[in-house]
């Protein structure tokens, strides 16, 4: 591809760059869409910068880069929070469909980033965050199961709205330590049917969607509510939603407890609740997320602390990124490791927060996690 020096007329301080700027060795100096922040930065680009491409590409209109998969997830949370907090939304079905599409697009473009956001992005109100997390898990598992598009869409929409019947109470309950009051217990028991009524008031008519919201706390052994249904009496969307709901709740922190490690949460789904949750769907759910879901903190056999960044073909051999050296020194930037190398195999799961290790998702996934 031809290259040439950057023309001063193509740069303006305070305006986004209309192309990628590289140095003579091909190293990226400033990416497309990045705002030129100062006169000094502009002068550096003029001195060292090169443009690769045709004149037509440079002169064309500036198109901002598409939002990253992580940015889509975060925006979906913010929009859902606003929508479910509004007692009289103007276009509930349309707005909810847009939010569901953001979830689908994030999962399509980078499923590992979408899954990692469940574990690594704990900011914002719990209710909307939990709903979007659950929708991600449903979208990816439903796609892996090759569910009919209509059924999968209904499941994802149900995940986003499953707690609309107690949305105002949800964050209050998450912060509560100790048993619920009788009034709170009654509100929780009623939220499934109340949610269906509110969705109908907002113009939702999909039977699969409404039934999944109504039945997502039903359990295969008859121990659930509101109807005590059993087995196949519970529709598949509700059974899948129940799995995702339980998992995402357990890996989220509460004011009074730390989050459960993802591997332990998945193990509980499989071992402790086989009679209450759909066993076949549980196996598919665990296979989809991986034995070590992206975002899981781990210690490698060489002693370094790392984060799972990509599910591997073998569930026990994911791709990881080391955050520390073998003797615990923090690295300047994460280094990716293959799980099939003996020294980089996973020895144990660790709690990054307890180790006082923080890492931004952009450092792990680059542009795919830019916000």
C-alpha positions as CSV (number, residue, x, y, z in Angstrom):
1,X,0.0,0.0,0.0
2,X,1.4,3.4,-0.9
3,X,2.6,5.8,1.9
4,X,3.3,9.5,2.0
5,X,4.1,12.2,4.6
6,X,1.1,13.8,6.3
7,X,0.0,17.1,4.9
8,X,-0.4,20.0,7.5
9,X,-3.8,20.7,6.0
10,X,-5.0,17.3,7.1
11,X,-4.4,18.0,10.9
12,X,-6.3,20.3,13.2
13,X,-5.7,20.5,17.0
14,X,-8.9,19.5,18.8
15,X,-10.2,17.5,15.8
16,X,-10.2,13.7,15.3
17,X,-7.6,12.2,13.0
18,X,-9.1,11.0,9.6
19,X,-6.7,8.1,9.2
20,X,-4.2,5.9,11.1
21,X,-0.8,7.7,11.4
22,X,2.3,5.5,11.4
23,X,6.0,6.1,11.7
24,X,8.6,5.0,9.1
25,X,8.9,1.6,10.8
26,X,5.1,1.0,10.5
27,X,4.4,1.6,14.2
28,X,1.0,3.2,14.9
29,X,1.5,6.7,16.2
30,X,-2.1,7.8,16.5
31,X,-5.2,5.8,15.5
32,X,-8.1,6.9,13.3
33,X,-10.6,9.0,15.2
34,X,-8.2,10.0,18.0
35,X,-8.5,13.7,18.8
36,X,-5.2,15.7,18.3
37,X,-4.8,17.1,21.7
38,X,-2.1,19.7,21.4
39,X,0.1,21.7,19.0
40,X,3.1,19.6,20.1
41,X,1.3,16.4,19.2
42,X,0.4,17.8,15.8
43,X,4.0,18.9,15.2
44,X,5.2,15.4,16.1
45,X,2.8,13.8,13.6
46,X,4.0,16.2,10.9
47,X,7.6,15.4,11.7
48,X,7.3,11.6,12.0
49,X,3.9,10.6,10.7
50,X,3.1,8.8,7.5
51,X,-0.3,7.9,5.9
52,X,-0.8,4.6,4.2
53,X,-3.6,4.5,1.6
54,X,-5.1,6.3,-1.3
55,X,-5.8,10.1,-1.6
56,X,-9.5,9.2,-1.8
57,X,-9.4,7.5,1.6
58,X,-7.7,10.5,3.2
59,X,-10.1,13.0,1.6
60,X,-13.2,11.0,2.4
61,X,-15.6,12.0,5.2
62,X,-14.5,11.1,8.7
63,X,-16.4,8.2,10.1
64,X,-15.9,7.6,13.8
65,X,-14.9,4.0,14.7
66,X,-17.6,1.7,15.7
67,X,-18.1,1.2,19.4
68,X,-16.1,-1.7,20.9
69,X,-17.8,-4.8,22.2
70,X,-17.2,-3.6,25.7
71,X,-18.6,-0.1,24.9
72,X,-21.7,-1.8,23.6
73,X,-22.2,-3.7,26.8
74,X,-21.7,-0.7,29.0
75,X,-24.1,1.4,26.9
76,X,-26.7,-1.4,27.0
77,X,-26.5,-1.3,30.8
78,X,-26.9,2.5,30.9
79,X,-29.8,2.5,28.5
80,X,-31.6,-0.4,30.3
81,X,-31.2,1.4,33.6
82,X,-32.9,4.5,32.2
83,X,-35.6,2.4,30.4
84,X,-36.6,0.3,33.4
85,X,-36.5,3.3,35.8
86,X,-39.0,5.2,33.6
87,X,-42.6,4.5,34.7
88,X,-44.0,5.6,31.4
89,X,-41.5,5.0,28.6
90,X,-42.5,6.3,25.2
91,X,-41.4,3.3,23.1
92,X,-40.6,0.5,25.4
93,X,-40.6,-2.3,22.7
94,X,-38.4,-0.4,20.3
95,X,-35.9,0.7,22.9
96,X,-35.7,-2.7,24.5
97,X,-35.1,-4.2,21.0
98,X,-32.3,-1.8,20.4
99,X,-30.7,-2.8,23.7
100,X,-31.0,-6.5,22.9
101,X,-29.3,-5.8,19.6
102,X,-26.4,-4.2,21.4
103,X,-26.0,-7.3,23.5
104,X,-26.2,-9.5,20.4
105,X,-23.6,-7.4,18.5
106,X,-21.2,-7.4,21.4
107,X,-21.5,-11.2,21.7
108,X,-21.1,-11.6,17.9
109,X,-18.0,-9.4,17.6
110,X,-16.1,-10.7,20.7
111,X,-17.8,-13.3,22.9
112,X,-14.7,-13.4,25.2
113,X,-14.9,-9.7,25.9
114,X,-18.7,-9.9,26.5
115,X,-18.2,-12.8,29.0
116,X,-15.3,-11.1,30.7
117,X,-17.5,-8.0,31.3
118,X,-19.6,-10.1,33.6
119,X,-16.6,-10.7,35.9
120,X,-14.6,-7.5,35.4
121,X,-17.1,-4.7,35.0
122,X,-18.8,-4.3,38.3
123,X,-19.6,-0.6,38.0
124,X,-23.1,0.9,38.0
125,X,-26.5,-0.1,39.5
126,X,-26.8,-3.8,40.1
127,X,-30.2,-4.3,38.6
128,X,-29.4,-3.3,35.0
129,X,-25.9,-4.7,35.2
130,X,-27.2,-8.1,36.3
131,X,-29.8,-8.1,33.6
132,X,-27.3,-7.4,30.8
133,X,-24.9,-9.9,32.2
134,X,-27.6,-12.6,32.2
135,X,-28.6,-11.6,28.6
136,X,-25.0,-12.1,27.5
137,X,-24.9,-15.6,29.0
138,X,-28.3,-16.5,27.4
139,X,-27.2,-15.1,24.0
140,X,-24.0,-17.0,23.8
141,X,-25.4,-20.3,25.2
142,X,-28.5,-20.0,23.0
143,X,-26.3,-19.4,19.9
144,X,-24.2,-22.5,20.8
145,X,-27.4,-24.6,21.1
146,X,-28.5,-23.1,17.7
147,X,-31.8,-22.1,19.1
148,X,-34.4,-20.7,16.6
149,X,-33.8,-17.0,16.2
150,X,-37.3,-16.1,17.5
151,X,-36.8,-18.2,20.6
152,X,-33.3,-16.9,21.3
153,X,-34.5,-13.3,20.9
154,X,-37.3,-13.9,23.3
155,X,-34.9,-15.4,25.8
156,X,-32.5,-12.4,25.6
157,X,-35.3,-9.9,26.0
158,X,-36.7,-11.9,28.9
159,X,-33.3,-11.7,30.6
160,X,-33.2,-7.9,30.2
161,X,-36.6,-7.6,31.8
162,X,-36.9,-10.5,34.2
163,X,-36.9,-8.3,37.3
164,X,-38.9,-5.4,36.0
165,X,-41.5,-6.4,38.6
166,X,-39.2,-5.4,41.4
167,X,-36.6,-3.2,39.6
168,X,-36.8,-0.4,42.2
169,X,-36.3,-2.9,45.0
170,X,-33.5,-4.9,43.4
171,X,-30.5,-2.7,44.4
172,X,-31.9,-2.4,47.9
173,X,-32.0,-6.2,48.3
174,X,-28.5,-6.6,47.0
175,X,-27.2,-4.4,49.8
176,X,-29.2,-6.1,52.5
177,X,-27.4,-8.3,54.9
178,X,-29.5,-10.8,56.8
179,X,-33.0,-12.2,56.1
180,X,-35.7,-10.3,54.1
181,X,-38.7,-8.8,55.9
182,X,-42.1,-10.3,55.3
183,X,-42.9,-7.4,53.0
184,X,-39.7,-7.9,51.0
185,X,-40.3,-11.6,50.7
186,X,-43.8,-11.0,49.4
187,X,-42.5,-8.5,46.8
188,X,-39.9,-11.0,45.6
189,X,-42.5,-13.8,45.3
190,X,-44.8,-11.5,43.4
191,X,-42.2,-10.0,41.0
192,X,-42.5,-12.6,38.2
193,X,-46.3,-12.1,37.7
194,X,-46.1,-8.4,38.3
195,X,-43.3,-8.2,35.7
196,X,-45.5,-9.9,33.1
197,X,-48.3,-7.4,33.8
198,X,-45.9,-4.4,33.4
199,X,-44.5,-5.8,30.2
200,X,-48.0,-6.2,28.8
201,X,-48.7,-2.6,29.8
202,X,-45.6,-1.5,27.9
203,X,-46.9,-3.3,24.7
204,X,-45.1,-6.6,24.9
205,X,-47.1,-9.4,23.4
206,X,-44.6,-12.2,22.8
207,X,-45.8,-15.3,24.6
208,X,-42.3,-16.8,24.8
209,X,-40.9,-13.6,26.3
210,X,-43.7,-13.2,28.8
211,X,-43.7,-16.9,29.8
212,X,-39.9,-16.8,30.4
213,X,-40.3,-13.8,32.7
214,X,-43.1,-15.5,34.6
215,X,-41.3,-18.8,35.0
216,X,-37.6,-17.9,35.4
217,X,-37.8,-18.9,39.1
218,X,-39.6,-22.2,38.5
219,X,-37.4,-25.2,39.1
220,X,-37.4,-28.7,37.5
221,X,-38.0,-30.4,40.8
222,X,-41.1,-28.3,41.6
223,X,-39.4,-26.2,44.3
224,X,-39.7,-22.9,42.4
225,X,-42.3,-20.2,42.2
226,X,-44.9,-18.8,41.3
227,X,-46.5,-22.0,40.1
228,X,-44.4,-24.9,41.4
229,X,-44.0,-26.2,37.8
230,X,-41.9,-29.2,37.0
231,X,-39.6,-30.4,34.2
232,X,-41.0,-29.8,30.7
233,X,-43.8,-27.7,32.1
234,X,-41.2,-25.0,32.2
235,X,-40.4,-23.6,28.7
236,X,-36.8,-23.8,27.5
237,X,-36.3,-20.0,27.5
238,X,-37.2,-19.9,31.2
239,X,-34.9,-22.9,32.0
240,X,-32.0,-21.3,30.2
241,X,-32.7,-17.9,31.8
242,X,-32.8,-19.6,35.3
243,X,-29.3,-20.9,34.7
244,X,-27.8,-17.6,33.6
245,X,-29.6,-15.7,36.4
246,X,-28.2,-18.0,39.1
247,X,-24.7,-17.9,37.7
248,X,-24.5,-14.2,37.1
249,X,-25.9,-13.5,40.6
250,X,-23.3,-15.7,42.3
251,X,-20.3,-14.2,40.5
252,X,-21.4,-10.6,41.4
253,X,-20.3,-9.0,44.7
254,X,-22.7,-7.9,47.4
255,X,-22.1,-5.2,49.9
256,X,-21.7,-7.9,52.5
257,X,-19.8,-10.6,50.6
258,X,-17.2,-11.1,47.8
259,X,-18.2,-12.6,44.5
260,X,-18.1,-16.3,44.2
261,X,-15.3,-17.5,41.9
262,X,-16.7,-18.3,38.4
263,X,-15.3,-21.9,38.5
264,X,-17.0,-22.6,41.8
265,X,-20.3,-21.0,40.6
266,X,-20.3,-23.3,37.5
267,X,-19.5,-26.3,39.7
268,X,-22.4,-25.6,42.0
269,X,-24.7,-25.3,39.0
270,X,-23.7,-28.8,37.9
271,X,-23.3,-30.6,41.2
272,X,-25.6,-29.1,43.7
273,X,-28.6,-28.2,41.6
274,X,-28.9,-30.9,39.0
275,X,-32.4,-31.7,40.3
276,X,-33.6,-28.1,40.3
277,X,-32.1,-26.9,37.0
278,X,-32.1,-28.5,33.5
279,X,-29.2,-30.9,33.4
280,X,-28.7,-30.8,29.6
281,X,-28.9,-27.1,29.5
282,X,-26.4,-26.9,32.4
283,X,-23.9,-28.9,30.5
284,X,-24.3,-26.7,27.4
285,X,-24.1,-23.6,29.6
286,X,-20.8,-24.7,31.2
287,X,-19.3,-25.7,27.9
288,X,-20.2,-22.3,26.4
289,X,-18.7,-20.3,29.2
290,X,-15.7,-22.6,29.6
291,X,-14.2,-24.2,32.7
292,X,-12.4,-21.0,33.2
293,X,-14.6,-18.2,31.8
294,X,-12.8,-15.1,30.3
295,X,-12.1,-12.6,33.1
296,X,-11.2,-15.3,35.6
297,X,-8.1,-14.6,37.7
298,X,-5.7,-17.6,37.9
299,X,-2.2,-18.5,39.1
300,X,-0.1,-20.4,36.5
301,X,2.2,-23.3,37.3
302,X,5.2,-21.0,36.9
303,X,3.8,-18.9,39.8
304,X,2.6,-15.8,37.9
305,X,-0.9,-14.3,38.3
306,X,-2.9,-14.1,35.1
307,X,-6.3,-13.4,33.7
308,X,-8.2,-15.7,31.2
309,X,-8.6,-13.8,28.0
310,X,-9.8,-16.4,25.6
311,X,-11.6,-19.7,25.8
312,X,-9.5,-22.4,24.2
313,X,-10.5,-25.5,22.2
314,X,-9.8,-27.5,25.3
315,X,-11.7,-26.1,28.3
316,X,-8.8,-26.5,30.7
317,X,-6.3,-24.8,28.4
318,X,-7.5,-21.2,27.7
319,X,-5.4,-18.4,26.6
320,X,-4.3,-16.3,29.5
321,X,-2.5,-12.9,30.0
322,X,0.1,-12.8,32.8
323,X,-0.1,-9.8,35.1
324,X,2.9,-10.6,37.3
325,X,6.2,-12.4,36.9
326,X,6.7,-15.8,38.4
327,X,7.9,-14.2,41.7
328,X,5.0,-11.8,42.0
329,X,6.4,-8.6,40.4
330,X,3.7,-6.6,38.5
331,X,4.4,-6.4,34.8
332,X,4.1,-3.1,32.9
333,X,1.6,-4.6,30.5
334,X,0.0,-8.1,30.3
335,X,1.7,-10.8,28.3
336,X,-0.4,-13.4,26.5
337,X,0.4,-17.1,27.2
338,X,-0.8,-20.3,25.6
339,X,-2.4,-22.7,28.0
340,X,-0.9,-25.8,26.3
341,X,2.6,-24.7,27.4
342,X,3.3,-26.6,30.7
343,X,4.7,-23.6,32.6
344,X,1.6,-21.5,31.6
345,X,-1.0,-24.1,32.5
346,X,-3.5,-23.0,35.2
347,X,-2.6,-24.2,38.7
348,X,-5.5,-22.5,40.6
349,X,-8.1,-19.8,40.5
350,X,-7.4,-16.7,42.5
351,X,-9.3,-13.6,43.6
352,X,-7.6,-10.6,42.0
353,X,-9.2,-8.1,44.3
354,X,-7.9,-10.0,47.4
355,X,-4.4,-9.9,45.8
356,X,-4.9,-6.1,45.3
357,X,-4.4,-6.6,41.5
358,X,-6.4,-4.3,39.2
359,X,-6.2,-4.4,35.4
360,X,-8.3,-2.6,32.8
361,X,-9.9,-4.6,30.2
362,X,-8.4,-2.5,27.4
363,X,-4.9,-3.6,28.6
364,X,-6.1,-7.2,28.1
365,X,-8.1,-7.0,24.9
366,X,-6.9,-3.7,23.3
367,X,-9.3,-2.0,20.9
368,X,-12.0,-4.6,21.6
369,X,-12.4,-3.3,25.1
370,X,-11.9,0.5,24.5
371,X,-14.7,2.5,26.2
